[in-house]
Structures are given as C-alpha cells and as structure tokens.
Amino acid sequence: MRQVRTLGLLGTGVIGGGWAARALHFGIDVIAADVKPQMEEWIRGAVANAEGALARLTFAPLPPPGKLSFTTDLAAMARQADFIQENIPEQLELKQRVLADVSRHAPPDVVIASSTSGLMPSDLQRDMVAPERLLVAHPFNPVYLLPLVELVGGRQTAEDTVAAAARFYTYIGMHPLRVRREVPGHLTDRLQEALWREILHMVNEDVATTGELDDSIVYGPGLRWAGMGTNLIYHLAGGETGMRHMLRQFGPCLKWPWTKLEAPELSDALIDKMVAGTQAQAAGRSIRELERLRDDYLVAIQQVLREYNIGAGATLRALEERLYESSAAAARAPLAAAAAGERPTGPLRLLETRVRPEWIDYHGHMTDARYLQVFGDATDALFRYAGIDDAYRRSGRGLYTVETRVTHKAAARLSEPLYVMTRVLEVDDKRVRLQHALHRARDEALVASAEQLYVHVRTDEGRAAPLDTAVRARLQELQAATR
Ligand SMILES: NC(=O)c1ccc[n+]([C@@H]2O[C@H](COP(=O)([O-])OP(=O)(O)OC[C@H]3O[C@@H](n4cnc5c(N)ncnc54)[C@H](O)[C@@H]3O)[C@@H](O)[C@H]2O)c1
C-alpha cells in the first residue's frame, strides 16, 4: 500500500467536508469529487469553518497545510488519489455502483474506504475491481474533531488493507477501532440507535421532552462517558467486587420492561414533538452557532483528557508526539551532516513554519508568546537529535529553560512562511545555551532573535544534575559545527 499524500473524497457533504478539514490540517492534499458542482463552494466553506476549532486542538508543530482541489470528474479523482474515502448518501445500490465505477479507475494499491454508518463491507465490495482494498471506515461528526473511526473488513478485504488504513488514520490524529466482524450498524451506531429508540418511545408516550432526555445524559452519564465507557463505569459502580456484583444486583432488571427493542412508529405527531422539542432546546440559536459551541467544548474536553492520558486525550497525546517527531525528523539530516562535517557550518535551519491565524495580535502581527513557541519547537528538534526525547524525559531527566532573551526586528503577518536558524553557543556539564534566529522566507529578513539558557535537571528530584555523557558529546559536536 502506498504512502498517502493525496486523499480523494467521493461525496463532499457534511462528512466529506469533515474529512477534508482534518486531512488538510495535517498536511495531506485533498481532491474532493462530487456530482454537484455547487459543492465546491460548500466544501471550501466547511473547511474554513472547521479551521477555527482545529487550530486550537494542539500547539505541536504542524506541517504546511495540504492543498484542496475540487472536481466533478470522479474518475480523474480516482486516478490521482493515494487513498479514497467515500461519503455519498447511505443507499446500498448507489454506493455499490459508484464504488465499482471508481475502482475501475483507481490503481489496485489504492485503499478505498467507505464512511457508511451501517452498511456491510461485503455488500459494498461486491462489484469492485480489486475488492480486497475496500473497507468500512466509519467516522463521527464532526470528523475534524472526533478521533474515533470504526474499521470493518468484508469477506474479501485483505488484512493489509485494514492495517494500511489504520496507519493513515492514526497519522491524521484518529483512533482506529477495529471491529472484529461485520454487523449492521457496526458498534457505535448500534449502541446509539438503542438509546435513540428509547428516546423516541419516551417522547411518543409523553414521558419526557427531548430537552429532559438530553439533560438525563448531559448532567450524568455523558460526563462519565468521555473518559470511561459503560462497562468500566459499571465495574466501578459494583463496589469492591466490581462487575460481578453489578450483574448480580442489576441483572434481574434486564428482564424487567425497562427498555423496548422495537422502534415506535414514526407518526407525524411523534415527528412534530421531536422537532418542536429540539427547536425549544436550540432557543433561537442557528445550527452554525451551535456547531461552534460544540466544537469549542470538544476541543476543551480533549485537552483536559490529555492531562489524564485517557480516551480521546491519549489519542491527542500520541498525535502530538508524532507531530514533534515528524518536525524533528526533518531537522535530523542537517544536524547529522553538520556534526559529521570537517568545517563549521554556522547556524542550522531547524524549523519551517508559517504564521497561523490564532497567532495574530490586534496589529495583525504574530503575537509575543508565539515567538517562544516557535523557538521552543526548534529547540525540541535539536534536543531530540542529541538524545533528549520522550524516553529520556521518562527516565527522570530533562532540560529546563532558565533564561530567554528575545529581540524583535521585523513583523511577521498571517500565513507568512518562516524558518528558524539555530546555533549551540555553549555546553558544560549542566548547562546548554542556544541562539535562534527567526527569518521570513519571502525576503530572508530577520524577524527576531533569541538566546536561551537551559539547565539540566533530575526532574524527579527537582535539582540540577550533570548531562548524560552521550547527550553532552552530541551537543558539543553541534557547538563545534554551528560556530
Ligand atoms: N452525517 C453524519 O453524521 C454521518 C456520520 C458518519 C457517517 N456518515 C455517512 O457518511 C455518508 C455521507 O453522509 P453525509 O451526511 O455527508 O451526506 P450528505 O448528504 O451531506 O452528502 C452526500 C454528498 O454526496 C454527493 N453525491 C451524491 N451522489 C453522488 C455520486 N454518485 N458521486 C459523487 N457524489 C455524490 C451529494 O451531492 C452530497 O454532496 C453516508 O454514508 C453516511 O451514512 C454520516
């Protein structure tokens, strides 16, 4: 399976737009294909709308954003994409026909994934060329903020297809959940629909309004679910003996008529009650306004969960580690060449970045705090090369910043490409001093320079301690090389 540089989208509605925003943000080019030409404007708007919340998800260094193009020629998209994500309406015959058609144009090593909410991959791959490269990859709205993607193989799906898809989705910050065998609705929609069926019954029977039923989740179980699912939570609810006690105590209730398995008839009266109820909850706020509110709290929740390294927060941590590592990997070649060279090279180009929208102050310039972030990212790339990485930090050692002096020389504006040149000024057994210069790529002008002093510490004891000898030797090589 090939490395994914270009993602092809088949269908660019709500879900196609979400995939586009996520992929572009993490540096993947996107060719969006839809039968309706007017969807071009729609998808560009959807991507712009998603960017606000996405930009706040992480401060880790990002690659340059991918490029978005649009076509109504599905075959042209299929010929150019490295990976295709299908997001057309949920109709089996339509999906079968379009997937078969697209599979005739896409090279056989291109994975084709369907976003279907509940159709079975064995049915979808029936008429395809190279059906072994089809799988279901079911995301959740908003795709650009929710990391879950359910991966389901069909009877003809190759194991390699699922593995390649899992690698790609992980790369763009998602949590691929492998579903062991195909069932209608996969895992999550089966659970969500059970809940929704009960909601429809209770609204139908005037037991509660849509608002009261939402409150019954939001103030209680919903808060628990972000970190632990129903099973682990019930294990805790069972006291010392956990799930066993829980089943003994509440098991008999399962036989009582607490739930109904059949959905109620969707009568006009029920539809009216559901619509009126949710309109009352929206209280005059537009869908766009509510989406912004939802996106903001989804970002905030993931950042809190990251502190606990749990659920979607663990996925965010893994993504950030990957982003720092990718950024450091780009700097590794010049660092290694400089260290191995005979003559000093002077400062080394360690970081490429651009001014992101959330970095701008009221003058339209990059704001002060972001200079520290950019210099910090260059430092991170250099330290990783020297051996100070996650494993080193986990061993209870690290470098703390004790002094920073920044001098501003010129302004950097929105989207401006920038790069950082770094030299090692001084290394002794406990201290490292670096000098950074931030330049604008368009005219090479010096935007700011910084000198930073770091002290090596035993982080578990909170006191200065000598650098690891191998790390120190590498830093001294760089000091000689970057003179
Ligand atoms: N909306 C959700 O919450 C959600 C969540 C997860 C998965 N899904 C699944 O994603 C898929 C798309 O759902 P959506 O909500 O984005 O639908 P949507 O109606 O918003 O978008 C579908 C798009 O497909 C286009 N289209 C129709 N026929 C086409 C064809 N032959 N070729 C190319 N494009 C075509 C339409 O013009 C439209 O832009 C469905 O399978 C759905 O089950 C939806």
PDBQT file of the ligand as one rigid body, heavy atoms in Angstrom, charges set to zero:
ROOT
HETATM    1  N1  LIG A 501     -23.901  12.780   8.875  1.00  0.00    +0.000 N 
HETATM    2  C1  LIG A 501     -23.377  12.011   9.802  1.00  0.00    +0.000 C 
HETATM    3  O1  LIG A 501     -23.438  12.289  10.992  1.00  0.00    +0.000 OA
HETATM    4  C2  LIG A 501     -22.598  10.779   9.403  1.00  0.00    +0.000 A 
HETATM    5  C3  LIG A 501     -21.674  10.242  10.322  1.00  0.00    +0.000 A 
HETATM    6  C4  LIG A 501     -20.896   9.154   9.932  1.00  0.00    +0.000 A 
HETATM    7  C5  LIG A 501     -21.052   8.598   8.672  1.00  0.00    +0.000 A 
HETATM    8  N2  LIG A 501     -21.970   9.118   7.796  1.00  0.00    +0.000 N 
HETATM    9  C6  LIG A 501     -22.092   8.501   6.467  1.00  0.00    +0.000 C 
HETATM   10  O2  LIG A 501     -21.383   9.294   5.530  1.00  0.00    +0.000 OA
HETATM   11  C7  LIG A 501     -22.028   9.226   4.249  1.00  0.00    +0.000 C 
HETATM   12  C8  LIG A 501     -22.353  10.628   3.782  1.00  0.00    +0.000 C 
HETATM   13  O3  LIG A 501     -23.209  11.266   4.702  1.00  0.00    +0.000 OA
HETATM   14  P1  LIG A 501     -23.391  12.864   4.741  1.00  0.00    +0.000 P 
HETATM   15  O4  LIG A 501     -24.128  13.149   5.997  1.00  0.00    +0.000 OA
HETATM   16  O5  LIG A 501     -22.100  13.538   4.467  1.00  0.00    +0.000 OA
HETATM   17  O6  LIG A 501     -24.368  13.082   3.473  1.00  0.00    +0.000 OA
HETATM   18  P2  LIG A 501     -24.622  14.414   2.618  1.00  0.00    +0.000 P 
HETATM   19  O7  LIG A 501     -25.955  14.257   2.016  1.00  0.00    +0.000 OA
HETATM   20  O8  LIG A 501     -24.320  15.630   3.442  1.00  0.00    +0.000 OA
HETATM   21  O9  LIG A 501     -23.508  14.344   1.461  1.00  0.00    +0.000 OA
HETATM   22  C9  LIG A 501     -23.549  13.415   0.413  1.00  0.00    +0.000 C 
HETATM   23  C10 LIG A 501     -22.844  14.026  -0.803  1.00  0.00    +0.000 C 
HETATM   24  O10 LIG A 501     -22.697  13.031  -1.805  1.00  0.00    +0.000 OA
HETATM   25  C11 LIG A 501     -22.915  13.646  -3.071  1.00  0.00    +0.000 C 
HETATM   26  N3  LIG A 501     -23.275  12.613  -4.039  1.00  0.00    +0.000 N 
HETATM   27  C12 LIG A 501     -24.455  12.037  -4.258  1.00  0.00    +0.000 A 
HETATM   28  N4  LIG A 501     -24.335  11.111  -5.240  1.00  0.00    +0.000 NA
HETATM   29  C13 LIG A 501     -23.046  11.116  -5.637  1.00  0.00    +0.000 A 
HETATM   30  C14 LIG A 501     -22.323  10.398  -6.610  1.00  0.00    +0.000 A 
HETATM   31  N5  LIG A 501     -22.881   9.471  -7.371  1.00  0.00    +0.000 N 
HETATM   32  N6  LIG A 501     -20.999  10.668  -6.754  1.00  0.00    +0.000 NA
HETATM   33  C15 LIG A 501     -20.400  11.605  -6.003  1.00  0.00    +0.000 A 
HETATM   34  N7  LIG A 501     -21.056  12.332  -5.065  1.00  0.00    +0.000 NA
HETATM   35  C16 LIG A 501     -22.355  12.081  -4.877  1.00  0.00    +0.000 A 
HETATM   36  C17 LIG A 501     -24.020  14.653  -2.815  1.00  0.00    +0.000 C 
HETATM   37  O11 LIG A 501     -24.026  15.653  -3.828  1.00  0.00    +0.000 OA
HETATM   38  C18 LIG A 501     -23.612  15.192  -1.437  1.00  0.00    +0.000 C 
HETATM   39  O12 LIG A 501     -22.752  16.318  -1.561  1.00  0.00    +0.000 OA
HETATM   40  C19 LIG A 501     -23.238   8.318   4.444  1.00  0.00    +0.000 C 
HETATM   41  O13 LIG A 501     -22.887   7.010   4.084  1.00  0.00    +0.000 OA
HETATM   42  C20 LIG A 501     -23.494   8.392   5.939  1.00  0.00    +0.000 C 
HETATM   43  O14 LIG A 501     -24.119   7.232   6.437  1.00  0.00    +0.000 OA
HETATM   44  C21 LIG A 501     -22.730  10.209   8.127  1.00  0.00    +0.000 A 
ENDROOT
TORSDOF 0
